[in-house]
Amino acid sequence: MDFNHEHVVGAVTHDLEVLKDTDHVVFDNWLIEILQCESVPQGSAQEMRKAGTEELEILGADLTWTIDQYNPLIGDALTVQLDRTYLKGETLTVRIYYRTSPDAQAFSWMKPSQTAGGKLPYMYT
């Protein structure tokens, strides 16, 4: 978390169940810079939750991705091209590395002077 530049850098890992044969997955995105997308071993998100992210390093394979043109009313779509076609009933796991922008939805940044203690900055979602 960078209070000076008002952004968060991180990663999110999604375990997904395939409901219809597909070779891609689409995520909502709103003013978030995508740094990398990768395929990681099935069930990685659940394993990371159990072990704690600091204790478990899971390596992945890069995936290609595109972002549709930004729409100020609804954001845009992040489309991740999968490494193969997944069939209905299969599961897959995708990790997305990102950096938020100061204008990203659902983030509010407060300067120390705006907080009750007046000493430290604060961010809430």
Secondary structure as the mmCIF struct_conf table of DSSP 4:
data_model
#
loop_
_struct_conf.conf_type_id
_struct_conf.id
_struct_conf.beg_label_comp_id
_struct_conf.beg_label_asym_id
_struct_conf.beg_label_seq_id
_struct_conf.end_label_comp_id
_struct_conf.end_label_asym_id
_struct_conf.end_label_seq_id
STRN STRN1 ASP A 2 ASP A 2
TURN_TY1_P TURN_TY1_P1 PHE A 3 GLU A 6
STRN STRN2 HIS A 7 HIS A 7
STRN STRN3 VAL A 9 GLU A 17
BEND BEND1 LEU A 19 LYS A 20
STRN STRN4 THR A 22 ASN A 29
BEND BEND2 TRP A 30 LEU A 31
STRN STRN5 ILE A 32 VAL A 40
TURN_TY1_P TURN_TY1_P2 GLN A 42 GLY A 43
HELX_RH_AL_P HELX_RH_AL_P1 SER A 44 ALA A 51
HELX_RH_3T_P HELX_RH_3T_P1 THR A 53 GLU A 55
STRN STRN6 ALA A 61 LEU A 63
STRN STRN7 TRP A 65 ILE A 67
HELX_LH_PP_P HELX_LH_PP_P1 ASP A 68 TYR A 70
STRN STRN8 ASN A 71 ASN A 71
TURN_TY1_P TURN_TY1_P3 PRO A 72 ILE A 74
STRN STRN9 GLY A 75 GLY A 75
STRN STRN10 ASP A 76 TYR A 86
HELX_LH_PP_P HELX_LH_PP_P2 LEU A 87 LEU A 87
TURN_TY1_P TURN_TY1_P4 LYS A 88 GLY A 89
STRN STRN11 THR A 91 THR A 100
TURN_TY1_P TURN_TY1_P5 PRO A 102 ASP A 103
TURN_TY1_P TURN_TY1_P6 GLN A 105 ALA A 106
STRN STRN12 SER A 108 MET A 110
HELX_RH_3T_P HELX_RH_3T_P2 PRO A 112 GLN A 114
BEND BEND3 THR A 115 LEU A 120
STRN STRN13 TYR A 122 TYR A 124
#
